[in-house]
């Protein structure tokens, strides 16, 4: 329900401020990527599926989209590395 409220709030702000097409694109992109980060952290979707979908993206002429996806991948990689590092006991060489 929280995500629906965020979307409605975004629409109200956009209407009041009379956003241009580029403002819509920027803010919707942020909302979608935040929702995707939340879904990964809550284990609603797996990292492998997200990485596969990003790998299929073929619109390389969209520089800002590619930049956002790369930033998202860096965040995801750091999160996965920390998660795996916390589960692996490096002193004993065993999974906990």
N, CA, C and O atoms as a DFTB+ gen file, in Angstrom:
384 C
 N C O
     1  1       0.823      -1.198       0.000
     2  2       0.000       0.000       0.000
     3  2       0.860       1.253       0.000
     4  3       0.460       2.278      -0.552
     5  1       2.047       1.182       0.617
     6  2       2.913       2.351       0.656
     7  2       3.332       2.784      -0.742
     8  3       3.392       3.977      -1.040
     9  1       3.624       1.802      -1.599
    10  2       4.067       2.137      -2.958
    11  2       2.953       2.843      -3.732
    12  3       3.225       3.762      -4.505
    13  1       1.715       2.428      -3.533
    14  2       0.601       3.105      -4.196
    15  2       0.511       4.557      -3.747
    16  3       0.246       5.448      -4.554
    17  1       0.732       4.794      -2.452
    18  2       0.709       6.157      -1.937
    19  2       1.827       6.993      -2.540
    20  3       1.623       8.166      -2.852
    21  1       3.005       6.406      -2.708
    22  2       4.122       7.136      -3.316
    23  2       3.806       7.511      -4.755
    24  3       4.119       8.615      -5.201
    25  1       3.186       6.593      -5.472
    26  2       2.836       6.872      -6.866
    27  2       1.805       7.984      -6.940
    28  3       1.941       8.906      -7.743
    29  1       0.773       7.902      -6.106
    30  2      -0.241       8.962      -6.095
    31  2       0.356      10.307      -5.706
    32  3       0.024      11.331      -6.303
    33  1       1.226      10.309      -4.717
    34  2       1.874      11.544      -4.292
    35  2       2.723      12.120      -5.428
    36  3       2.730      13.331      -5.649
    37  1       3.429      11.260      -6.138
    38  2       4.233      11.698      -7.266
    39  2       3.363      12.321      -8.356
    40  3       3.735      13.336      -8.945
    41  1       2.215      11.720      -8.622
    42  2       1.297      12.258      -9.635
    43  2       0.763      13.616      -9.210
    44  3       0.675      14.527     -10.033
    45  1       0.407      13.767      -7.941
    46  2      -0.090      15.057      -7.452
    47  2       0.970      16.144      -7.563
    48  3       0.676      17.258      -7.996
    49  1       2.196      15.827      -7.175
    50  2       3.284      16.806      -7.261
    51  2       3.539      17.183      -8.717
    52  3       3.717      18.356      -9.045
    53  1       3.553      16.178      -9.578
    54  2       3.784      16.435     -10.999
    55  2       2.690      17.330     -11.585
    56  3       2.976      18.224     -12.381
    57  1       1.474      17.094     -11.199
    58  2       0.373      17.903     -11.707
    59  2       0.473      19.341     -11.201
    60  3       0.292      20.287     -11.967
    61  1       0.762      19.502      -9.911
    62  2       0.873      20.853      -9.338
    63  2       2.020      21.636      -9.956
    64  3       1.889      22.831     -10.223
    65  1       3.152      20.961     -10.186
    66  2       4.349      21.640     -10.687
    67  2       4.422      21.658     -12.213
    68  3       5.342      22.247     -12.780
    69  1       3.471      21.027     -12.874
    70  2       3.426      20.984     -14.347
    71  2       4.754      20.475     -14.935
    72  3       5.439      21.167     -15.689
    73  1       5.082      19.224     -14.548
    74  2       6.344      18.640     -14.974
    75  2       6.430      18.482     -16.485
    76  3       5.432      18.235     -17.162
    77  1       7.641      18.630     -16.994
    78  2       7.899      18.344     -18.406
    79  2       8.082      16.834     -18.574
    80  3       8.116      16.084     -17.598
    81  1       8.198      16.409     -19.825
    82  2       8.410      14.974     -20.091
    83  2       9.702      14.470     -19.470
    84  3       9.746      13.359     -18.941
    85  1      10.755      15.280     -19.531
    86  2      12.034      14.836     -18.969
    87  2      11.964      14.727     -17.440
    88  3      12.563      13.821     -16.861
    89  1      11.239      15.639     -16.784
    90  2      11.069      15.530     -15.330
    91  2      10.307      14.267     -14.965
    92  3      10.642      13.598     -13.987
    93  1       9.288      13.938     -15.744
    94  2       8.536      12.693     -15.516
    95  2       9.467      11.494     -15.599
    96  3       9.461      10.619     -14.733
    97  1      10.271      11.472     -16.665
    98  2      11.182      10.343     -16.872
    99  2      12.155      10.161     -15.722
   100  3      12.379       9.041     -15.262
   101  1      12.732      11.256     -15.260
   102  2      13.712      11.193     -14.170
   103  2      13.067      10.675     -12.896
   104  3      13.607       9.781     -12.245
   105  1      11.922      11.226     -12.538
   106  2      11.289      10.859     -11.268
   107  2      10.677       9.462     -11.282
   108  3      10.717       8.758     -10.273
   109  1      10.123       9.067     -12.396
   110  2       9.575       7.703     -12.499
   111  2      10.712       6.691     -12.441
   112  3      10.586       5.648     -11.800
   113  1      11.827       6.999     -13.112
   114  2      12.988       6.104     -13.084
   115  2      13.478       5.908     -11.648
   116  3      13.769       4.784     -11.237
   117  1      13.568       6.995     -10.891
   118  2      14.000       6.903      -9.492
   119  2      13.044       6.030      -8.687
   120  3      13.477       5.199      -7.888
   121  1      11.749       6.219      -8.898
   122  2      10.748       5.451      -8.160
   123  2      10.847       3.964      -8.480
   124  3      10.781       3.123      -7.584
   125  1      11.006       3.648      -9.758
   126  2      11.092       2.241     -10.174
   127  2      12.358       1.589      -9.615
   128  3      12.305       0.464      -9.117
   129  1      13.489       2.283      -9.693
   130  2      14.731       1.705      -9.175
   131  2      14.683       1.544      -7.659
   132  3      15.209       0.566      -7.130
   133  1      14.064       2.482      -6.954
   134  2      13.911       2.333      -5.501
   135  2      13.013       1.144      -5.163
   136  3      13.280       0.409      -4.213
   137  1      11.953       0.962      -5.940
   138  2      11.069      -0.180      -5.711
   139  2      11.810      -1.492      -5.984
   140  3      11.622      -2.480      -5.273
   141  1      12.643      -1.490      -7.008
   142  2      13.424      -2.687      -7.330
   143  2      14.435      -2.992      -6.225
   144  3      14.618      -4.152      -5.858
   145  1      15.096      -1.954      -5.690
   146  2      16.023      -2.155      -4.568
   147  2      15.280      -2.732      -3.362
   148  3      15.765      -3.650      -2.701
   149  1      14.111      -2.186      -3.089
   150  2      13.308      -2.693      -1.977
   151  2      12.936      -4.156      -2.208
   152  3      13.005      -4.967      -1.284
   153  1      12.545      -4.494      -3.424
   154  2      12.161      -5.871      -3.741
   155  2      13.335      -6.834      -3.561
   156  3      13.152      -7.960      -3.098
   157  1      14.530      -6.393      -3.924
   158  2      15.713      -7.232      -3.733
   159  2      16.018      -7.421      -2.249
   160  3      16.296      -8.533      -1.801
   161  1      15.963      -6.333      -1.499
   162  2      16.272      -6.425      -0.063
   163  2      15.244      -7.273       0.679
   164  3      15.578      -7.956       1.648
   165  1      14.001      -7.228       0.227
   166  2      12.939      -8.004       0.873
   167  2      12.852      -9.423       0.317
   168  3      11.986     -10.196       0.727
   169  1      13.741      -9.770      -0.611
   170  2      13.786     -11.094      -1.236
   171  2      12.488     -11.428      -1.979
   172  3      12.084     -12.589      -2.048
   173  1      11.847     -10.402      -2.531
   174  2      10.662     -10.639      -3.351
   175  2      11.046     -11.085      -4.751
   176  3      10.278     -11.758      -5.439
   177  1      12.238     -10.703      -5.158
   178  2      12.767     -11.081      -6.462
   179  2      14.254     -11.398      -6.266
   180  3      14.915     -10.796      -5.421
   181  1      14.765     -12.334      -7.043
   182  2      16.156     -12.749      -6.847
   183  2      17.113     -11.836      -7.607
   184  3      16.747     -11.191      -8.590
   185  1      18.352     -11.805      -7.117
   186  2      19.376     -11.011      -7.777
   187  2      19.649     -11.537      -9.188
   188  3      19.897     -10.756     -10.107
   189  1      19.604     -12.832      -9.353
   190  2      19.883     -13.436     -10.657
   191  2      18.880     -12.981     -11.711
   192  3      19.258     -12.691     -12.846
   193  1      17.622     -12.920     -11.344
   194  2      16.589     -12.492     -12.292
   195  2      16.800     -11.036     -12.695
   196  3      16.684     -10.684     -13.869
   197  1      17.108     -10.205     -11.721
   198  2      17.340      -8.788     -12.013
   199  2      18.552      -8.631     -12.929
   200  3      18.505      -7.872     -13.897
   201  1      19.625      -9.339     -12.630
   202  2      20.824      -9.246     -13.462
   203  2      20.559      -9.737     -14.884
   204  3      21.061      -9.151     -15.843
   205  1      19.779     -10.802     -15.026
   206  2      19.429     -11.289     -16.361
   207  2      18.637     -10.249     -17.145
   208  3      18.898     -10.026     -18.327
   209  1      17.675      -9.617     -16.490
   210  2      16.855      -8.596     -17.156
   211  2      17.685      -7.390     -17.565
   212  3      17.502      -6.846     -18.654
   213  1      18.599      -6.970     -16.693
   214  2      19.460      -5.838     -17.034
   215  2      20.385      -6.205     -18.195
   216  3      20.650      -5.373     -19.063
   217  1      20.866      -7.423     -18.214
   218  2      21.755      -7.867     -19.293
   219  2      21.045      -7.876     -20.637
   220  3      21.694      -7.715     -21.671
   221  1      19.753      -8.057     -20.650
   222  2      18.979      -8.076     -21.897
   223  2      18.697      -6.680     -22.450
   224  3      18.310      -6.536     -23.610
   225  1      18.891      -5.650     -21.622
   226  2      18.593      -4.279     -22.051
   227  2      19.515      -3.909     -23.205
   228  3      20.737      -3.978     -23.072
   229  1      18.937      -3.517     -24.333
   230  2      19.747      -3.295     -25.537
   231  2      19.659      -1.874     -26.104
   232  3      20.134      -1.632     -27.214
   233  1      19.079      -0.959     -25.389
   234  2      18.958       0.412     -25.885
   235  2      20.162       1.230     -25.412
   236  3      20.046       2.082     -24.531
   237  1      21.315       0.952     -26.017
   238  2      22.564       1.559     -25.588
   239  2      22.647       3.045     -25.904
   240  3      23.503       3.741     -25.359
   241  1      21.782       3.539     -26.765
   242  2      21.804       4.964     -27.099
   243  2      21.204       5.828     -25.979
   244  3      21.372       7.047     -25.986
   245  1      20.521       5.219     -25.038
   246  2      19.936       5.950     -23.904
   247  2      20.957       6.025     -22.772
   248  3      20.980       5.187     -21.871
   249  1      21.787       7.041     -22.845
   250  2      22.932       7.160     -21.945
   251  2      22.506       7.234     -20.484
   252  3      23.115       6.590     -19.630
   253  1      21.473       8.008     -20.190
   254  2      21.066       8.171     -18.798
   255  2      20.479       6.886     -18.231
   256  3      20.660       6.594     -17.049
   257  1      19.789       6.129     -19.043
   258  2      19.259       4.839     -18.590
   259  2      20.402       3.864     -18.296
   260  3      20.398       3.171     -17.279
   261  1      21.367       3.826     -19.196
   262  2      22.520       2.939     -18.994
   263  2      23.280       3.338     -17.736
   264  3      23.689       2.478     -16.957
   265  1      23.470       4.649     -17.534
   266  2      24.168       5.131     -16.342
   267  2      23.428       4.715     -15.077
   268  3      24.049       4.261     -14.116
   269  1      22.120       4.867     -15.070
   270  2      21.325       4.483     -13.898
   271  2      21.400       2.984     -13.649
   272  3      21.501       2.549     -12.502
   273  1      21.353       2.197     -14.709
   274  2      21.452       0.746     -14.546
   275  2      22.825       0.344     -14.012
   276  3      22.925      -0.563     -13.185
   277  1      23.884       1.010     -14.476
   278  2      25.220       0.703     -13.967
   279  2      25.353       1.083     -12.497
   280  3      25.961       0.346     -11.721
   281  1      24.788       2.229     -12.106
   282  2      24.805       2.617     -10.697
   283  2      24.020       1.607      -9.857
   284  3      24.423       1.257      -8.747
   285  1      22.908       1.151     -10.399
   286  2      22.109       0.141      -9.705
   287  2      22.902      -1.156      -9.551
   288  3      22.862      -1.789      -8.496
   289  1      23.625      -1.551     -10.605
   290  2      24.438      -2.767     -10.539
   291  2      25.538      -2.643      -9.489
   292  3      25.814      -3.603      -8.769
   293  1      26.164      -1.484      -9.394
   294  2      27.200      -1.277      -8.385
   295  2      26.598      -1.432      -6.989
   296  3      27.178      -2.097      -6.131
   297  1      25.442      -0.824      -6.766
   298  2      24.776      -0.945      -5.465
   299  2      24.428      -2.401      -5.177
   300  3      24.628      -2.882      -4.061
   301  1      23.913      -3.095      -6.172
   302  2      23.519      -4.493      -6.008
   303  2      24.741      -5.365      -5.734
   304  3      24.693      -6.247      -4.877
   305  1      25.827      -5.127      -6.451
   306  2      27.039      -5.909      -6.263
   307  2      27.581      -5.725      -4.848
   308  3      27.955      -6.699      -4.196
   309  1      27.624      -4.482      -4.372
   310  2      28.117      -4.218      -3.017
   311  2      27.236      -4.924      -1.992
   312  3      27.746      -5.524      -1.046
   313  1      25.915      -4.856      -2.174
   314  2      24.985      -5.504      -1.248
   315  2      25.194      -7.019      -1.244
   316  3      25.230      -7.637      -0.181
   317  1      25.330      -7.615      -2.425
   318  2      25.534      -9.063      -2.505
   319  2      26.871      -9.456      -1.874
   320  3      26.948     -10.468      -1.178
   321  1      27.916      -8.671      -2.106
   322  2      29.232      -8.974      -1.562
   323  2      29.206      -8.942      -0.034
   324  3      29.741      -9.842       0.614
   325  1      28.588      -7.914       0.542
   326  2      28.500      -7.810       1.995
   327  2      27.690      -8.965       2.554
   328  3      28.059      -9.543       3.576
   329  1      26.581      -9.310       1.891
   330  2      25.733     -10.403       2.359
   331  2      26.492     -11.727       2.340
   332  3      26.417     -12.499       3.297
   333  1      27.213     -11.991       1.273
   334  2      27.970     -13.243       1.164
   335  2      29.123     -13.250       2.159
   336  3      29.402     -14.274       2.782
   337  1      29.794     -12.107       2.310
   338  2      30.921     -12.014       3.244
   339  2      30.473     -12.264       4.673
   340  3      31.202     -12.879       5.451
   341  1      29.308     -11.806       5.022
   342  2      28.799     -12.009       6.378
   343  2      28.451     -13.472       6.646
   344  3      28.496     -13.923       7.791
   345  1      28.111     -14.204       5.605
   346  2      27.730     -15.600       5.788
   347  2      28.927     -16.543       5.715
   348  3      28.823     -17.697       6.130
   349  1      30.048     -16.082       5.201
   350  2      31.222     -16.934       5.038
   351  2      32.246     -16.603       6.121
   352  3      32.645     -15.448       6.273
   353  1      32.665     -17.605       6.863
   354  2      33.667     -17.417       7.898
   355  2      35.041     -17.589       7.251
   356  3      35.469     -18.708       6.968
   357  1      35.729     -16.457       7.019
   358  2      36.999     -16.512       6.307
   359  2      38.106     -17.191       7.120
   360  3      39.031     -17.763       6.543
   361  1      38.021     -17.133       8.418
   362  2      39.055     -17.766       9.238
   363  2      38.993     -19.283       9.137
   364  3      40.022     -19.956       9.070
   365  1      37.787     -19.806       9.126
   366  2      37.618     -21.270       9.054
   367  2      37.416     -21.775       7.631
   368  3      37.537     -22.969       7.357
   369  1      37.102     -20.831       6.717
   370  2      36.863     -21.232       5.332
   371  2      35.566     -21.998       5.159
   372  3      35.444     -22.831       4.262
   373  1      34.590     -21.712       6.027
   374  2      33.317     -22.436       5.968
   375  2      32.148     -21.450       5.969
   376  3      32.251     -20.321       6.449
   377  1      31.041     -21.925       5.414
   378  2      29.805     -21.160       5.463
   379  2      29.194     -21.271       6.835
   380  3      29.248     -22.329       7.462
   381  1      28.620     -20.201       7.302
   382  2      27.985     -20.208       8.622
   383  2      26.529     -20.531       8.510
   384  3      25.829     -20.583       9.520
